[in-house]
């Protein structure tokens, strides 16, 4: 999940796994896989950085959980 800001300054969270595209038109538009679009105040680069950080955290968490369950089976 990543946190983004609408132009009215309200913040909300988007599931990063559902992001299909992020474009600058010049406003930043996030399009989800279901076609829903959000215009946010963060630049494209910040959205990309947040998605990468989210993916890294979920990968590390998944590896930790999987390696822990392997040790339990022995």
Steps between C-alpha positions, in 0.01 A plus 500: 500500500618853427374830636416781258342846524205644311518865396259589784779379736319184616719193514397147408659163441516308171583134458827517306432158347199644316688786331508460125645836393629824651528797268568870513247698295639741662304391809587153625232252399498150650295244308408175671449166328122544535518826301443734794716813487633722776662841459755556775743774598810279529731496196533177299849439642364497857228251408756272335726525806214412735398201287859372494528537878167321547605214272836467677330484841248239387777293337711506817197418716402213271854358507509528880166322539591229250841435652346483848242243391771288337687484830184392684454196277837348587 
